[in-house]
Every structure is written in structure tokens, then in C-alpha cells.
């Protein structure tokens, strides 16, 4: 597709269950970001992938959160043993990152995660 | 680590009034970007500023990047109801690092 695709769009899970959120970035984009947005709040950085470099995991809130990016394209964010405070919209963004003037982020529509 | 702040947090204006949001970084930025998020939507890129003191205009929107490259502002002239949403600034200290977003300014425009 032409844009960043995220799935599922909505996910309802029970406390303690594991969830996987998927992001398909725009083809050719080397940079991929995950952010979390709680209701009415700003964007909380989670993790950043750039090409073949080691990811910047500095924003992951706990060891229950992990992410991978296979083949430099699709990314999966995994949350283990979900807690109610994990409920939020999880946004993925990609960027061409071919130069300092070409860094703008293209966001997907997000996954609304609700932990009951 | 790098911190980006925005003020005000909320702004309610009457349609036709002007609006300004300010963005301040704890560190010098290589560039700064602005995004708009409509209610229920996702952030959409508006503009990028790179040079110290740079000013860019998009119709009724004027963006400025401070001389020290640590602050920026977005000014909307004669707001319209279509301007409703949350405006975020974002930047990073060095190219190649992740983007840090400000907390956003939520704009409401009363008709």
C-alpha cells in the first residue's frame, strides 16, 4: 500500500495475556518508530529502528515490551503479560531517512489496545 | 536526556482569532518538525525547519525556528474550525537519533 499499515486496528485483551502488534512501513523507508499515546496525551517514544543498526530501545517502559523488525521492513511490537496501564493507542511511523532534509515521519492509523 | 516542552497545553479561541503555540527543547536541535493530529486521527506532518532563524509560511500558518535552534513557534492567523486538533513539535539533537515529541497543544475553535 501507499501508507503505513498497522494491524489490528483494535485489540481487546485480558490482563496477563500477550499481544502482538504489527506495522508495515512504507516500502523503502529505512527508519521505523513505535510510539504510545494514552487518551488525550502526547506521543511517548518506545523504540526506533534505523536500517541495519542496533535499535534504540531506550523508550521501552519495561522488559514486558519488545520489538523486532524483520528484513528491514515489517515490525512487530510484543507486549507480554499485559497490564491495564498498557491500554493506549500504539502508533507506528516510518521515514525515508535518506538525508537530514528528508526525515519526515509518516504515521499509521494506530492500534487501539484495551486491556480488561 | 533530551526534553521537548510545549505551551500552552490547551487553547480555546473564537473563530477568527489568532493562535500561537511555543516549543522549547532542553538541547540544541538539528531540525524541528511540526505535526497536526485531528481528533481521532493520527499525526500528520506539516513542516520541517532546519536553519537557525528560519521562517516558513503555509497559508495562514507561520512557523519559526529560533536563532539558537532550541525553540520554535507555530502561529495561526484567523483560526477556522478546520484548525481544530493537537499540534506537536518534534526534533532530535543529532541526525540519526530518534525523534522526541513535545506533549502537544490542543486547539479548540469555537464557531
HADDOCK unambig.tbl for C-alpha pairs under 7 A between the chains (distance, minus, plus):
assign (segid A and resid 41 and name CA) (segid B and resid 103 and name CA) 6.87 0.50 0.50
assign (segid A and resid 42 and name CA) (segid B and resid 102 and name CA) 6.98 0.50 0.50
assign (segid A and resid 42 and name CA) (segid B and resid 103 and name CA) 4.40 0.50 0.50
assign (segid A and resid 42 and name CA) (segid B and resid 104 and name CA) 5.99 0.50 0.50
assign (segid A and resid 43 and name CA) (segid B and resid 101 and name CA) 6.20 0.50 0.50
assign (segid A and resid 43 and name CA) (segid B and resid 103 and name CA) 6.82 0.50 0.50
assign (segid A and resid 45 and name CA) (segid B and resid 100 and name CA) 6.91 0.50 0.50
assign (segid A and resid 48 and name CA) (segid B and resid 98 and name CA) 6.27 0.50 0.50
assign (segid A and resid 100 and name CA) (segid B and resid 95 and name CA) 6.57 0.50 0.50
assign (segid A and resid 104 and name CA) (segid B and resid 45 and name CA) 6.75 0.50 0.50
assign (segid A and resid 105 and name CA) (segid B and resid 45 and name CA) 6.79 0.50 0.50
assign (segid A and resid 107 and name CA) (segid B and resid 42 and name CA) 6.54 0.50 0.50
assign (segid A and resid 107 and name CA) (segid B and resid 43 and name CA) 6.41 0.50 0.50
assign (segid A and resid 108 and name CA) (segid B and resid 42 and name CA) 6.98 0.50 0.50
assign (segid A and resid 109 and name CA) (segid B and resid 41 and name CA) 6.90 0.50 0.50
assign (segid A and resid 109 and name CA) (segid B and resid 42 and name CA) 5.62 0.50 0.50
